[in-house]
Each structure stands twice: as structure tokens, then as C-alpha cells.
Amino acid sequence: MDNKYVIEVKGLTKEYNNLRAVDNLSFEVKKGEILGLLGPNGSGKSTTINCILSLLKFSSGSIKIFGEEMSPDAYDIKRNIGVIFQEVAVFEELTVYENIDYFCGLYIKDKATRKKCIDDAIKLAGLGEFKKFYPKQLSGGLLRRLNIACGIAHKPSLIFLDEPTVAVDPQSRNNILDGIKKLRDEGATICYTTHYMEEAELLCDRIIILDKGKIIAQGSADELKELASIEEKVTVEINNLKPEIIEAVKSAENVDTADYIGNTLVITYKKGQNNFGALIDFMSREGVVYNKIFSERPTLNDVFLELTGKELRD
Amino acid sequence: MFLHNFKYTFKIIFRNKMLVFWTFAFPIVLGTLFKMAFSNIESSEKLNLIDIAVVDNQSFKDNEILKEAFDTLGDEKDSERIFDIVYVSEDKAEELLESEDISGYLLMDGDEPKIVVKQNGINETIFQYVTEEIIQTGNTVNTLAEEEIAAEVAAGNFSPDYKNIYLSALERVQDNEVSLKDVSNKNLSYTMIEFYTLIAMTCLYGGIIGMCAVNNNLPNMGDKGKRTAVTPVSKGKVLISSLLAGYIIQLIGLSILFVYTIFVLKVDYGDNLALIIVLALAGSLAGLSLGIAVAALIKSNENTKTGVLIGITMFCCFLSGMMGITMKYIVDKNMPFLGKINPAAMITDGFYSLYYYDTYDRYFVNVAALLVFSLVMLLLSVRGLRRQKYDSI
């Protein structure tokens, strides 16, 4: 595969009656990268994935995978794709091993090769002790891991993960994210949809932020944070702060906002460096005693808030 | 890929408790209940001679074919006769019917035959069927004779031998037509009819298996279907291997039912067991194909599809006389095309024809019709599934 891009989406539009679920979307996914599609529920992430996989008809646009036009009977393309959908898609009537074997067997004929693949998938998903369990005997987190194992056992070079960690406990979530990184390290290209900004930030090389079916921003996590007008947010826990001190803080260099609510002072800074140090010096000079002080960089949620006026999880 | 999908579809269906119940347990439970409910009345309801009356008016006397046929069917010298016939006036016939001395009577009103019965039962239905058969045969003889006479006239013979032409036409029809069997000595009773119904219902239950097997592979039915749809396996392969797995499970269910009814319930299927099994095989295929077609062609959720399939199956069973044999007669007489496209009617008609007729022509027509029905359903399903993308999933 010489093509630089594993996925090429151009002008993709999908309409349901009068609703435009995906609006003229264009993007590419490079070989070996993890692309995150980040957006709130209903932003068009899953619809985009379903269109790319040729499960959904779309109104206009073109989709190429591995440089070839994608279609329902593009079996050569499908052979190299793995998909993990949002809902757990396994058979209640089959054991853990049989479920993985069933889906893997739809890609790989040779039994010996398949057995090796299944064993690898079980190891990656940490399901070794549960091979003979039926899905109803597994916890929610283990079910999610089985769901992933079924999607990746045939060692695809392109993997779609559609919100695989929804309603998963932290331990299983970490396990799943580690597994995804491992798959990328083994050479897979990954397209990952989520509405958890922390996951996107932790996992993705590049992130596309979607809202109402449109791309509102894209780039690496750091590049996206550059889009935020604030550079830094400092939170100070402090009792009985005098109004003149608050006014002094507001008028300090680079300060965008300073709000004192309850016993918490939140200061946001526009651009500039060493704002945190300057604030501590100012507090010492004025003899202000504080309980706790910490500084944060803007999050993807702040970026989303600035661009759309709403929270990512709205 | 084919064997792989076959193996796992087989496991999935076999381990599905709901499907196992409907395929294996329900027919056995129902069969046991039938046996318990009908065994006491079986002996009294066994078919013997059917008492009927014929209104001996001028119209009947003028209808040579009908007259000849009823004379033969009621001939006291014939040990295999079906009817015990009395020839009476219309008033007397009505009186006999009221007092339930006869099952019904035939009244010729001009050229129009009327069959008058008081209730719906097996005797009444046989009377109606036999009369219909005679009338149809008479019509065929008339048509053939008229064609022959026209041919004679066209050849220049303006005084053809009408009597010989009619006799020759009658012989030709008799040579080709099926003849009605005597059923009085057979074990055809309400119990047997109910067991035929049970076999036919079991065949059609295969539809649920077919539907589940296809639904598991459809992206609009859930993420399992989406996962299968993105695999590099053609829909045709998936469909046929799923069909085969479902069919074999269906056959296992039928085998268990036959073994149970023969050895435990002591049901006597007579000399035609092999033919009954062949018909059941064709019926199962038709039921399975119907379920696959409903799953493939109706774009809706699983509950709607199940409702549609059960609705179609029940309606087909109703029209085929499974819930009252008179309905079969009404449909055959007034809307015969419905019987030709109704798999339940094909199955029941096949079973009844084994008992009513000496020849197997009608039986094999029904078997062939079931196979054609299955083929049409499968072709429609493959066409519906091929290259399918959805507006919404």
C-alpha cells in the first residue's frame, strides 16, 4: 500500500429527511496514525463511520479506503478493516472463545493462523481466564473487551472504534486504551470516535472536532488548545479576599477574567509567560494567605466551549 | 467461510432457548394435548359411509354425468362406495337434514348445483369436494366433446355421432383424472387431521428460525449485523449457509416430532409415511424461506418482522383450513389463486390428497409448488439483500 492516506473522505454529506447529520465533511487519515473524531452526542461521529463503512447511503461526497472506492462488496478492502461498534456486538449463545473465533473466521480461513490470532486477541484484551464464559457471565468491562477482541482478532490494518469505552469502569477503560495504543504500535491505523476529551487527548495523534455534522476544528491536541483565547487558568482557594485585591488581580498583565465565588478565585490568562509565578509574588507582597493554588492549561472542552458556546458533554 | 458460518449459525440457533422451545418442545406438547383431547372421540368420528340425499328433480335427471357419478358413488354393490344416497324430493331432503339423518343434500337448480349442509365437518367437506370434482370433470367432458364436434363439422361431417363423442371424451378424462379413494377404512379422523395440521404448523415455524438467522446478519437489526456486514463475506454465502443450518435444525425438530408421535403417541400415518415426510421436507423449506424473505425484505425492527411473519403464517393457516376445514373449501371454490400461493394450503392439500386420491399427481403438484414457492422467496431475499446500503441504521 503506497498510498499516503488510508482513508480519504471528500465532501461527505448525509441527510435524514430535512436533517443534515453530516455536512460536507472532508478529511484524511494517514497510515499509522490514530485519528480521533471528537464531538458531543448527535454531532455525526457514528454516522460518518457508518458512511465510510458503506453501511449507510450518503447524499453526496466520495470515500476512498486504501486508495480504492469503498462499496458494500469491496471485499478486498473489508478484509483489512476491523470495527468495534458502540454497542457490544457478540452472540449470547457463544462462549468468549467461540465469539472471537466466529468473527475472526469470517476473515481468516486457515485454522492454525486463526487460532494464533484468537490467542493474541484474547491476550491483548486480557480475557485469558474467561475463554469458556458466556457473555452473560461477564461484567460490563469484560464484555467491552470481548467486543474489541472480536473486532481486531484478524489483525486488520485499519481499525474503527466507535465509542468503545462508554459506560466502562476505569480499570477496563485503561486496559482498553492500552490495547489500542498497542495496536497502533503494531502498525494499525485507527479511527477513534469519542465524546471523552481526556481519551482523545491521551490517545490521538490528530483530533477532528465535530459539531452538528461539521468540522469545527482539527489538529493535534496541542494545536487545538492553541485555538483557545486563554493560555492558562489558575484556581486559588482563599478565605475573606478583599475587593481591592480582586480588582488588583483583574488589572494585572495578561489577565482575562478573575472571579471570586465562595472561597475560590479563578483567574484566566490570555497569552504570556510566568503568569503563575507573578501571581504568587503578588500574593506574597500583599500578605494574602491562601489554602491551595494550582494552574491548568486550557482543555479541549475549553476549546469546544469557545468555538460552539456549549460544553462537549451537553 | 460457508462451513464456518454454517457451523456457528447451527450452534447459535441450537442454543437459543426460545427457538428450541418453538421448534422442538411446542409441537410435542401440542401433539400430546391433541392425543389426549381427541383420543376418546376418535372411534366415534372415524369416517364411515356418508349419508346424503339427492333431490331427484328433472334438472338432476337431465344431468347425465352427475346422475351417473352419484349412482356409482352410492352403488350398494360396491364395497368401496363413499356415500349412502337417498333420492328424495326437496322437502323430504330438508326434513332429513333437519333431523340430522343426512350430512347434506344436492339440489340441481337448472344447471346450477347447490350443496346444502347444516354444519361444518369432515363429512360435509368430503361431500362438497366430491361434488365439485364431479362438476369439474363434467365441464371438462363437455369442453372436450364440443371441441371434437366442432372438428368433425369443420371436416365436413355435419351429423357427428354425439353419443360416441361424449363417451370417448368421458373415457379420456377418466384415463387422465385422479379417482377418489374410499376413505372409510382409513385412519382419517379428526385426530389425524389435527396431526397433519401440527406437522404443517411445525413446518411453517421454520420461518422464525430463518428470520432469526438473517436478522443476525443485517446491519439495520443491530451491531452484530453491522459487524457481519463489514466482513468480506458475500451476503449470498451467509444467507445460504444460514438457511442450511436452520433447515437441518428444522428437520431434527420434525424427526423428533415424527418419532414421538409414532412411538409414544402411537399415531398411525398409514402406508404414506414416506410421502408425508417428503411433503414435510418441502413444507419446512417453504416455511424457512418465508421467514428469510420477511427478514430480508421488510425494513423494520425485529418485533415488527416477527409480528408480520406470525400474521402471515396464521393467515395462511386460516385460509388453508387448519382452523376449520370448511375455510379450505370456501377458498378453493371462490379464490383458487390464494391456494396456489399459500404454502400452508399447499402442505394441507398435499396431505389430504394422499387420502382422497388413488394417484399422486395432486400430491406431487403440491410438493413442486412448495419448492417453487421456496425458490421464489429465496431469490427475492437475495435480491433484497444484495449490495444493500441503508438510509438509516
Interface residues (C-beta under 8 A of the other chain):
Chain A: Y16 N50 L53 S54 L55 L56 K57 S71 P72 D73 Y75 D76 K78 R79 I81 V83 F85 Q86 E87 V88 A89 V90 F91 E93 L94 E98 Y102 F103 G105 L106 Y107 K109 C150 G151
Chain B: M1 H4 N5 Y8 K11 I12 F14 R15 N16 N216 P219 G222 D223 K224 K226 R227 T228 A229 V230 T231 P232 V233 S234 R387 Q388 K389 Y390 D391 S392 I393
